[in-house]
């Protein structure tokens, strides 16, 4: 029964997502696109987390994807779809360069290096203004085009983003259930044991990091071509914090956790957009509360509540 | 670069090194003994600067008294944080990081709301300029170097010559064995947290008269302190001091030659190179 139940739930969600554009305006569609982007970021962070790597570099790799893809289409004349994949590859390659020195030792170094890497990428985006447009940002990025049809309207952009997010999530899900997913999970739980049974943990950690960065790059490209404008301050430390909070609040033990966290928090903080201070305080408080009182995240809430609900039912029957 | 400019940068570099050393020592102690990577450190630095601003600048108390008061108050505050926030999730890497992250955002944003966005400043308690090797430097910067050196030596004495210090090193080496010797590990953890917080507050208070006081002022020293402890070796106290001097000098010398933002990038590149060729850091044990 549970399998059929979850399929039913998935189909419901999907049909809601597909039908939603009929009921909301252009602004709503933009928020939905942003939620898709947040979901993708949180899910790609989860791969790193699964390998036991606390990765703060999400915004940096998203920036590399966004700037890479935008510049490839604008300066080199790549078609946006090609630039989309090239941006992912670019992020993955850069992540291998960053991961090479930092993944060899303790995970703490990795945390700090990714933290610094965000600032480095931001500083470069600001300073290298002949290429990136400097602090004022990079306007006029062309939208995606499929078979000569340009995705200019928000509705077409939404469907494209939704479709590509679902494909990416499916790939991530299959990856997690594969042998690779099991191996990186084992690295998180007992790295020494993994080494003893013959797993090259260093290679797998690099791979996990590169895959995580690859999907961040794709997400960055999605963002750049849909919003048509990017600026360096978007990809700062704050974004890293938000993505980490999505993961923790949703729950890291479950594939659906980061997705649930990203969707829930994006919707909850939508009224706070423009009041940055309160938005941050909200994030901080909810993070502390979840980590201390609900370590499994909100995704573990139904399982925690079900015994008491079951008890209530028993009482009613009697 | 002329000789005078070089000497000037070296002196300012030593001044930066004193501040970075105070920050990095707290971080490296907490990492070595508690196993915490404390992202709240920058916010404590900021609170230290504001504490000095309010006690010395607004209330008009003596500077050194104000500094001590700030350090003590924030140190006690650190004790509470350890008890309420960190002990419940003790021993788990990711949740601890999440908690420090949350506290950092809370302090920084709370600071923005309470203290306001406009920069504040205090007068240095020691005025005047002295000339060293044909270069003039404000006396307060020299005092900063002195305060940094005194605190570092005091910490070194505490860790190597006192009973509490020996207990700390025992906990760092092996928690279980330390417990078996009758050391109260929880109490040592609390003391270390209090000490680290106090050092960060001292760094902030010392810096307050030099830079403008802002709620976001702690971020840069925090990332510099990270560089310092990676460079020197995580958990190593001599490493933190050597790393602070290297990063401080690199900072001031690179800032006058290539500009501040690129200096930041170069400093990280330096750290990455050290990680590639000497993964333990310059003086790290592991």
Interface residues (C-beta under 8 A of the other chain):
Chain A: X49 X54 X100 X101 X102 X104 X105 X106 X107 X108 X109 X111 X112 X113 X115 X116 X117 X119 X120 X123 X124 X126 X127 X237 X241 X244 X245 X248 X252 X277 X280 X281 X283 X284 X285 X287 X288 X291 X292 X295
Chain B: X31 X37 X85 X88 X89 X93 X94 X95 X97 X98 X99 X101 X102 X103 X105 X106 X108 X109 X110 X112 X113 X219 X223 X226 X227 X230 X234 X261 X262 X264 X265 X268 X271 X272 X275 X276 X279 X280
